[in-house]
């Protein structure tokens, strides 16, 4: 009888496939076999790219005359130890003559594709066997069986494989060439700075760019000069006190005056005091205009990995890498969908069957809070039809839709660690929120005229809590109000009833004018979660969630690698991470290397350039450009940078 082989990325996943296929035979050395199926597994990477000295022994010595190093035929090798043993097991299985179908069931992403393709390339499978790709969004039994039944020919994923190989080659060429080049020129200087006998400088396409963001931010803070300013607040009265902030608008005697710090404040306290004396010449305040506005705050989009990492860093003070590990564990426990996703929306197909997830969550009895939320959804008949909402958009999904609870995995729920449960509930609440109505507010803006000067009073009240009810018992979560005043430091009158009774031309009592001293603040240091968002948005730390989604394109790195980049920078002592706050700061070594890069290959610090390479890989995956075209541009970039640097060095040293 012909056999079918499934190759997964690790043993635990293989066990889930075996359960789904009802294979109960004893596990053998490196695989499971039944009458019909053979299931085997990798341990992550089993194959790696060869170092330069494998191409030529002379390349073991770092020398300028051997750069640039641009291999024409790439060499790979099997990792030693456990990985090597497992590779040989897989190779034997794939070459068996009784095998007619081989399923690549690696992790459903670019890196997972790369791991498996390397194994297949080195193993030379039975040429008569069909090669298929299993692509799943969760590890539930139903999804695994669907993935096997709907597996496509492996050639359907060749462009993804091309992009995966190119990403690895890009990191290799930039890392090998630029690390050697800069180390040969500046390692002695670095060793001297660090008071060490010797030093090596490590350069990476993404890693060095991220280091640049952290160093630049630290230096902005270091060079920041505090500026004091003085604002004027008036207290007016009609039945109750009303607070208003002075603004220098057109018609004011100090409009665009050089004495102003900005339209709301003076540079010097004495100027603010003089202005108050001027204001006191008018004994009447009049309501000049009233603006009433109803606003809505919609539930946020669902989590992708970057948003989840940022939220978990902010709320639980854990690193992005810890967040990924935690959500990966929840994925393997069948509780959530695939974590390494960039999408924050659902596909149309999933939206049509989303009640299945909701019904599953209701049966899990996760917590009293969540049970209450689901009960409210059913009793108040909130709509579960998402197809025409912003939470469903096929055009914004590449490999996977957003991270959501599966509604399954009940057998694993009681085994969760405290952190796993906290992160799981965070994902569940974000998911449930999209079925709730928007939060609604009434806002009032009042313009108060004193002589020819104007004060502005604002008030806001929530008229319908909407989706925010989900977070009412969560003391640690920050509920973002997207309808904030444009001026974050404007006074807001909590008693909106007083404002709502005012009418145009009402005369107000002037009670007192006060000076509020303020000062400019330096930019904030990145924490690890904020850095993930900055990387996702090509170096821009965009606070507004909707704006992030609108401008999102190709970022720095990928959802699967960003956390590891931060971890590596810390491991090689280029940055330090505060374990309690997750704040990132550069080390002395990191700053020294940044200065070296600025004077040698400064464009590698440019987030837009780094993101453009990632965009190129995405274009290969989407078949918009060929792999050869990308590779030619990459080799040309490396060659030109290395030769230009060597030429400038020779001109400096030898005058030619």
N, C-alpha and C positions, 0 to 999 in steps of 0.2 A: 504493500500500500504506500502511495506517495505521501511524503511528509511536508508539512508547512512549518517554517522557522520564523519565530518572532524574536527580534533583537531589541531589548529595551535599554535605557540608559543606566539603570542600576537595579540591584536585586529586589528591592522593595516594590518597585513598579512591576517587575516580572511576576511577583507573587499575586498582585492585583489582576494581572492578565490571566494567570492560571485560575484564580477564583472565578473570574467572569466566564471562562471557557469550561468551568467545572472539571478541571484537571486535578485529580487527587493522588497521582502517583508520587512515589518518593523522589525527593530532590537528589539529583546526581551531582557529580563534581563540576559545577559551573553551568548546569542547565537542568531543565525538567523535560521529560519526554513521555508522551502518551502515544496511542495508536496513530493519532492524526497530527498531533502538534509537538513541536520542540520549542521551548521557550528558554532563551538565554539572555545574558545581560552584560553590559559594560560596567566599569567602575568610573564613570566620567570619562575623561580622556585616556585612551589606550595607545594612541599614536601621537607623535609630536614632530615638529619641524626640526631638521638637523641644524646644528651649529655650523658656522662657516668652516671650521677646521675639518669637518667631514667632507666638504667639497675639495679642500686643499689643505694639507697639513701646515703649510706656510701661513695660512690665515689664522692660526692659533695665536700668533704674535700680532699685537695691535700696531699697525704701521699706517702712516698716511698714504704711502704709495699703493696700498691695496684697496683704497677707497676711491670711488663708491663700489660697494659689493652688491652686484645685481645678478643673481643666478639666472641662467636661461632655462635650466631644467631643475625643478625643485626636488629636494630630497627629504624624505621622512623616515622615521624609525620608530620601532616599537619600544614603549617604556619598559623598564626592567621590573623585576619582582612580581607582585600580585597581578599588576596590569598585564605584564608580558605573558604570564601563565594563562590568564583569562582570554587574551587575544588568541592564543594558540587553540584554545578550546573552541572559540567562535569560528576561527578559520576552518577547523576540522569539520564542524557542523555545516558551515556554508558550502563546503566543497563536496559534501556527501551526494552520491549519485541518486539516492532515493528522495532528494529534496526537489520539489517542483515549484514552490513559491516561498519567497523570502520577504518578510515584512520588516521594514525599517520603522520601529516604534519608539524612536528616540524622542527626547523632549521636543515639544511642538514649537520650535523657534529656530532662529538662524544658528545659534551656537549648538543646539541639539542636532541640527542637520549636519553641521560640520563634524561633530564627534563621530556620528554614524558613518558619514561618507568616507572619512579617513579609514575607518575599519574596513568598510567594503572595498575601498581602493587597494588596501594592503592584503586583504584576505583572498582576492580572486575567487568570488563565489562560483558555484556550478553555472556554467554559461547557459544551460538549458532551463534554469529556474527563472520564473518571473519575479521581478523586483517591484515591490509595492510600498507605499508610504501610508502609515497610520497617523492621522492627525486628530487629536482630541482636545477638548476644552476642560474636561474634568476627569477624575479617575473613578467615577461611579461605574457600576457594572454596565448600565445601559449605554453610557457614552463609550466605554471601551468596545463593546460589541458593535455599536454603530460605526466606530472608527475602523474596525476590522472589515466589516461588511462593505463599507463605502471607500475602502482604501483605493487610492489612485495609483496609476503607474508611476514609478519613482521619477521618471523623466519629467512629470508635471512640476516637479520641484527643482529642476536643474538650475533655474535662474536664482533661486534661494541658495542653492549649493554654491553657485558661482560667487554670489555676494559674500558668502561665509568664507570661502577660500581667499577671496580678495581682501577681506578685513584682516585675516591672519597675516597675509603677505604684506599688507600695508603697515601693520604694527611691527612686523619683523624688520622690514627694510628701514623704516624710520628709526626704530629702536637700535638696530645694529649699527647703521651708518652714522647717525648723529651722536649716539652715545660714545662710539669710538672716536669720532672726529673731535668732539668737544673735550673728551677726556684726555686725548693726546695733547691738546693745546693748553688745557686749563686745570687738569687734575692736580698738578703741583701747586698751583695757586690756591686751590681749594684745600689741599692738605695743610698748607701753611696757615690759612685762615682758621682751620679747625684744629690746628696744633696736632696733626696726625702724621704718621710716617708716609702714608700713601692714601690716595682717594680715587674713587671711580665715580663718574657722573652718569647717571641714568636718565635717558631722555625717552619720552613716550608721546605718541600722537595726542592722546587724550590727557594723560597724566600730567604732562608739562603745562598744558593749557589750564588745567584745573589749579595747579600750583600757582600759575600767574594770577588767576582770579583771587586766590586767598592772599597772596603777597600784596597785590594792588589794593585790596580792601584794607589790609593792615596798615599800609602806608598812608592811605587816605585818612584813617583814624589818627595815626601818629602825627600827621601834618595839619590836622584840623585846628582851626583857631576859633574859639568860642566868641560869639557876638551876642551881647545883651540887647534887648529891645523892650519897649514899654508901651503896653496897650491901655486903652481907656475903656472902662466899663461903666455904663450908667444904670442906676437902679431907679425905675419909674414905678408909679403906682396907680391902679384903678381897681379898687376893691382888694387887690393883693399886689405884691411886688412882681415886677417884670424886669428881667435882666436884658440889657441890650449892649452890643459891642459896637464901638465907633469904627467906621470905615471912611477913608478918604476917597469919596467918589466925586465925579465931576460936579462942580458947584461949590465944593468945600474950599475954604480959604487956604488949606494946605494941600490941595490936590497936586500930586506929583512933586511935592516939595522935597528938596534934598535933605531936609531934616527927618524925613520918614525912613524907617527901615523897610517897610512895605506899606501897603494901603491900610494895614490894621495897627501899626505901631511906630513909635518914634525911636530914634537912635539914642537919644539922651533923655534922662529922667526929667531934667529941668525944662526941656521943651514940652514934655507931656504935661508938666505942672502948669506951665504958662498957658497951654491950650485949654486946660480945665478952667483957668481964670477967665479965659475968653468965653468959654461955654456958659459960665455963670452969669454973663450979661443978659442971656435969654432966660426968662422965667417961665416959659411955656414949652411943653413938648406935645406934639400933635401926631396922631396916627396918620401917616401919609398914604400907606397902601397895605393891603392884606392879600396874601396869596395862600389859597388852600389847595392841597394836593393829596390825592390818595395814591399810595404806592404799594407795590407788591414785591416780596422777596421770595423767589422760587427756590425749591430745594436744590442743593448743589448737584452737579453731575456725579456720576459714580466714580469709584476709585480706579485709577490705573496704578501701576506700581509706584511711579514717582509721587503721586498725590498721597498714596498710602504711606510711603516712607516719610514724607514731610509731616503728615499728621501724627504718625507714631513717634517721630523724633520730638515734636512739640508736646505731645500729650504724655508719652511714657518715658521720654529722654533715652530712647534707644537708638542705635546707629542704623543707617539704611541697610547695612548688611544683616543686622539682627532682624529687621523687619522682613526682609526677603526670606530669611531662613524660617521665620515664624509662619509667614503666609504659605511658603512651600510645604511646611509641615501640615498646615491645615488642608492644603491641596491633596497631599498624599493620604490624608485621613478622610478624603472625599467630602469635606465640609465646604470648600470654596472652589471656584473655577481657577483656571490657569493664572498664575501671578505675574509672569513676565510679559505684561501687555502694556502698550502705549495708549490704548483706547479707553475712553471714559463713557462710552455709550454701548448700547446693545444692538445686535443685528435684528433685522425684521423677523427673521425666522425664530429667534429666541423670544422676541417680544410676544409672538403669537401663542407661545406655550408657557408664558411666565407664571401663570397661576399654579403651575406644577411646583415651582420653587416656593411660592407663597404657602401653598398647602403643606408642603414638606416642612417648612419652618414652623408652622403652627403645631405640627405634631411632635416637634423636637423638645418642646418645653425648655427653651434656652434660659429664660429668666422671667421674673414677674413683669418687669418693664416691657419686655418684648411681647409677652403674651397679651398684655394690656393694649399695646399698639395694634396688634393683629386683630384683636377683638373690636377695637374702635373702627378699624378699616371695614370690617364686615357689617357692624351695626349701623354705621353711617354711610355704608354703601359707596365707599370711595372707588372710583373707576380703576380697573386694572388694565385698561386698554391704553397701551403706550405708543402704538405705531405712529401716531401723528404728533408726538411730543419731541422735545429736544433730546430726550434720553435714548432715542432710536435713530441711528444714522449709519447706513451701510457704507457710505463714502468715507467715514472716519475710522473704519476698521481695516486693519491690514491682516495680521495673523490671527488675532484673538479679540473678542469683545472684552468689556470691563470686568473687573473682579467682583463677583457676586456670590452669595451663598447658594449652594446647590439644593438645600432642603433635605440632604441625605447625610449619612455618616453618624447616625444616632449611636451606634455601637462605640464610637470613639469620643463622644462628647464628654463623658465623665472622666476620660483619661487626659484631658487637656491640662497643661500647666496654667498657672495664673495669667502669664503673659499671653499664651495662645488664646485663652478665653477672652481676655480683654480685646485683643486684636480682632478676634472673630466677631465679637459683639459690635465692634466699631464698623466692620464691614456689613453686618446685618442691618444695623441702624441706618447706614448710608443708603442701603438698598431699599429699605422700607420707606424712607423719606420721599422717594420719588413718586409714591402713590398718594401722598398727602397733598392737600392744597397749599398754595403759597401763603406765607405770613402776610398780613395786611396791616397797613399803617395809615393814619391821618397825620399829615404834616401841615404846619402853619408857619408862614414866614411873614413877619411884620416889619415894616419900615417906619421908624419913628424920627420925626424931623424936629430938630432943636435949632432955631434960627435957620441958617443955611447948611447946617451940619446934620448928618444922618447916623442913626444907630439902628442896628438890625437885631431882632429877637426871633428866636426859633423855638418851636415846640413840636413834639412828636409823641404819638400814642399808638400802641399796638391794638388794633380793633379785632383781629383774628389771629390767634397764635399759629394756626396752620401746622406746617411740618415741624416747627420749633418745639412742639409738644413732645416730640421724640427725645429731645435733649433736655427736657425740663428737670430731670433728676440727675443729670450728669454734671457734677460741679466742676469737673476738670476741663470740659470741652469749651472752647471759645466759639460762641455763636456769632458768625460774621454777619453784620448788617450792611448789605450792599447799598443801602439808601442813606449812607452817612452824609453829613454835610461836606461840601467840597473843602471847607476849612475845618480840619480835624479839631482845632482848638477853639471853635466857636462855642459860645455859651448856649446851652439848651435848657429851656424852661421845662421843668418836670411837670408843673401844674398846667397842662395844656387847656384846662377848662377856663382859666383866666384869659388866655389869649383868644379862645374861641368866642368869648363874649364881646371882644372889641369890635368897633366899627370904624370905618374910615372917618377921619376928622375928629375922632374922640380926643379930648384934651386930657393929658396925663400929668400927674404930679411928678416933679423932678425931686427925688429924695437925696441922692448923693452920686458923686462921680469918684470912682476908684481907679488907681493905677495898678495894673497887673504886670509884674515883671516877668519876662520870659527870656529864654536863651536858645540859640541854635544848638542842635545836637549833632554829633558826628554820625556817620553811617554805622549801621550795626554790623558786627562780625557775622559771618555765615555760621549757622550751625549746620550739622551734617545733612539734615532734612532740607533746609533752605538751599544748600549747595546742589542737592539732587534736582530741585526745581530750576535753579539757575543753569545747570547742565542741560536739562530738558529744553530750555528756551535759549540755548546758544549764548549763555553768559549773562542773560538778563534775569534778575530776580524780580519777577512781576508778582505783586501781592494780590491783584484782583483776579479772582478765579475765572470769570467769564472772559476777560481780556487774554489770559493765558491760553484759553482754549481757542480763541479766535486767531491768534498769531502763531499758534504752534506749528512748527515745521520740523526740520531735522535738527536735533540738538547735538550736544557733545556726548559721544558714547551712546549706549543703548540702555534700555530699562534693565537688561540682564547684567550689565557690566558696571554701571555707575557706582554702586555701593562698593564694589571690589576695588575700584580706582582709588576711592578715598582711603580704604583700608590699606592699600599698597603704599600710598604716599606716607601714611603714618608708620608703616612697617619699615620703610627705608629712611625714616627720620627726616623727611622733608616738611612734614606738618605734625602738629600735635592736636589731639582731640581731648577735650575735657570730658571725662567719663560721666560727670553729673549733669552737665548742661549741653553736651555735644557741640560746644563751640569749637570752631576750627581756627588755629593760628599757625603761621609759618615758623619753623625752627630757624636757628642761625644758619644751618646747612641749606635749608630750603631757600632762604633769602639770598645766600651767596650764589646758588645755582641759578636762581632767577636773574640775578645781575649778569651772570655769564651768558645766559641765553639771550638776554636783551641785546647784548653786544655781538652776538654771533648769528643766531637764527631767530630774530624777533617775531617773525610771522607765525611761528609755531605756538606763540602765546595768544594768537588772535582767535577768539571763540568762533567768529564767523567763518574763518578759514577752516578750522577744525570741523565745524558743523557742515561745511560744504563737502568735505570728504565723506561724511556720513550720508549726506544727500546723494552723492554719487553712488554709494553702495545701494541705497534704496532704489535708484534709477536702474541699476543692474538687475536687482530683484524684480522690478516691475517691467523689465525688458525694454526700457526706454533707451538704454545704451548697451553696447556689448561689453563683455568682460575684457576683451582685448583692448578696447578703447580706454577703459578705466585703467588697465595695467600700463598702457603706454604713457598715459598722463602721469601716473604715479612714478614710474621709472624716470621720466623726464624731470619731474620735480626734484626727486632725490639726487639725480645726476647733476642737475644745474646748481643746486644748493651746495653740494659738496665741492664741485669744481670752482665755483665762484669764491667760496671761502678759502680754498687752497691757493687760488690765484691772488687774492687780496693779502694773504699771509706772505706769499713770496715777494709781492711788491713791497711790502713793509720791511721784510728782512733783507732782501737783496737788491731792491731798487729797480726791478724789472717786472 
